[in-house]
């Protein structure tokens, strides 16, 4: 999808907004995330022990998949002309529906479930987000993600 204006965004309720590129989930990315979050559970960082679990390998933290949403949105959601800034407003729902094995690739799909202008120039969106795992039927996660976007005067 090409760039959109505030008016076009407001008229896009129910529209598929885009899909991000693929992001590889290698062991290095998992290890770095484990270090930053201090979550060193063996299913994430110990390939030998994780191989003995039903997962058969290490898996990404659910929050690692979730944390990639910002990059996925920047990549897969249309650029909004006239936007001065956007902020993460939170989630109404997040479900981790399938583990992401080391070496997998994931990407985000965005559908605009709701959009409203709260005040002049302040737009709240609710995006239905699905993070797909390449080659798998079940997604890594599904979420309802709230965003706030602030626009200047539309030209």
matplotlib code that plots the C-alpha trace (Angstrom):
import matplotlib.pyplot as plt

x = [0.0, 1.2, 1.5, -1.8, -3.1, -5.0, -8.3, -7.5, -6.6, -9.9, -11.7, -9.8, -11.7, -11.8, -9.0, -6.0, -3.1, -0.1, 2.4, 5.9, 9.1, 10.3, 12.4, 14.7, 14.7, 18.2, 19.8, 21.8, 18.6, 17.1, 20.2, 20.5, 16.8, 17.3, 20.2, 18.3, 15.2, 17.1, 14.9, 17.4, 15.0, 16.7, 14.0, 15.3, 19.1, 20.2, 20.0, 21.1, 18.4, 15.8, 16.3, 15.0, 11.7, 8.6, 9.8, 12.9, 15.0, 15.2, 12.2, 11.9, 10.4, 6.8, 7.8, 10.5, 7.9, 5.7, 8.6, 9.2, 5.7, 7.1, 9.6, 7.0, 4.6, 7.2, 7.9, 4.4, 1.9, 1.5, 3.5, 1.2, 1.8, 1.6, 2.0, 4.2, 4.6, 3.0, 2.9, 2.2, -1.0, -1.1, -3.0, -6.6, -5.6, -2.4, -2.3, 0.9, -0.6, 2.4, 6.1, 8.6, 11.5, 15.1, 15.8, 12.2, 11.1, 8.2, 6.2, 3.4, 0.0, -2.0, -5.8, -7.3, -10.1, -11.1, -10.0, -11.3, -10.3, -10.3, -9.4, -8.4, -5.2, -5.2, -6.1, -6.5, -6.2, -6.9, -5.0, -5.7, -2.1, -1.2, 2.5, 2.9, 5.6, 6.8, 5.6, 3.3, -0.5, -0.7, 0.5, 3.1, 0.7, -2.5, -3.1, -5.4, -2.9, -3.8, -1.9, -2.1, -1.0, -0.7, -1.0, -0.4, -2.6, -3.6, -2.7]
y = [0.0, 3.5, 6.4, 7.5, 10.8, 11.2, 11.3, 8.1, 6.4, 7.5, 6.0, 2.6, 0.9, -2.9, -2.6, -4.8, -2.4, -4.4, -7.2, -6.8, -8.4, -11.6, -11.5, -14.4, -15.7, -17.1, -18.1, -14.9, -12.8, -15.1, -14.9, -11.1, -10.8, -13.2, -11.1, -7.8, -9.2, -11.4, -14.4, -17.2, -20.1, -23.1, -23.6, -20.3, -20.4, -24.0, -25.9, -29.2, -29.2, -27.7, -30.5, -32.9, -31.1, -31.5, -28.4, -30.2, -27.0, -23.7, -21.4, -17.6, -15.9, -14.9, -11.4, -11.4, -12.0, -9.3, -6.8, -7.2, -5.6, -2.1, -3.0, -5.0, -2.1, 0.3, -2.1, -3.3, -0.5, 2.4, 5.5, 8.2, 11.6, 14.5, 12.4, 14.1, 11.1, 7.9, 6.0, 2.5, 2.8, -0.9, -4.0, -5.2, -8.8, -10.8, -14.5, -16.6, -19.3, -21.3, -21.5, -19.9, -22.4, -21.2, -20.6, -19.7, -16.6, -14.5, -11.6, -9.4, -8.8, -5.7, -5.1, -1.9, -3.1, 0.4, 4.0, 7.2, 10.8, 11.5, 15.1, 17.1, 15.5, 12.7, 9.4, 6.1, 2.9, -0.7, -3.1, -6.8, -8.2, -11.7, -12.8, -15.6, -18.3, -19.2, -22.7, -23.2, -23.0, -21.6, -18.0, -17.2, -14.6, -12.7, -9.3, -6.3, -3.4, 0.1, 3.1, 6.8, 9.0, 12.7, 14.7, 18.3, 20.2, 18.2, 19.8]
z = [0.0, -0.7, 1.7, 3.2, 4.6, 7.9, 6.0, 4.1, 7.4, 9.0, 6.0, 6.2, 8.9, 8.1, 5.5, 5.2, 5.8, 4.8, 5.5, 6.7, 5.4, 6.9, 10.1, 10.8, 14.4, 14.8, 18.1, 18.3, 18.3, 20.9, 23.1, 22.9, 23.8, 26.7, 27.9, 27.7, 29.4, 31.9, 30.8, 30.5, 30.5, 28.9, 26.3, 24.8, 25.4, 25.8, 22.5, 24.0, 26.7, 24.5, 22.0, 24.6, 25.0, 22.8, 20.9, 19.7, 19.6, 21.3, 20.7, 20.7, 23.7, 23.1, 24.1, 21.4, 18.7, 20.3, 20.5, 16.7, 16.0, 16.0, 13.3, 11.4, 11.5, 10.3, 7.4, 6.6, 7.5, 5.0, 5.8, 7.1, 5.5, 7.9, 11.0, 13.6, 15.9, 16.9, 20.2, 21.3, 23.4, 24.4, 23.6, 24.1, 23.5, 22.9, 22.5, 21.8, 19.6, 18.5, 19.4, 17.1, 16.6, 16.2, 12.5, 11.6, 9.8, 10.9, 9.5, 10.5, 8.9, 9.8, 9.5, 10.7, 13.0, 14.2, 13.8, 15.4, 15.7, 19.5, 19.1, 16.1, 14.7, 17.3, 15.8, 17.7, 15.8, 16.7, 14.5, 14.2, 14.1, 13.1, 13.2, 10.7, 11.0, 7.5, 6.5, 9.5, 9.6, 13.1, 13.7, 16.4, 17.9, 17.3, 19.0, 19.0, 19.1, 20.0, 18.5, 18.8, 15.9, 16.0, 12.8, 11.8, 9.4, 6.4, 3.0]

ax = plt.figure().add_subplot(projection="3d")
ax.plot(x, y, z, "-o")
ax.set_aspect("equal")
plt.show()
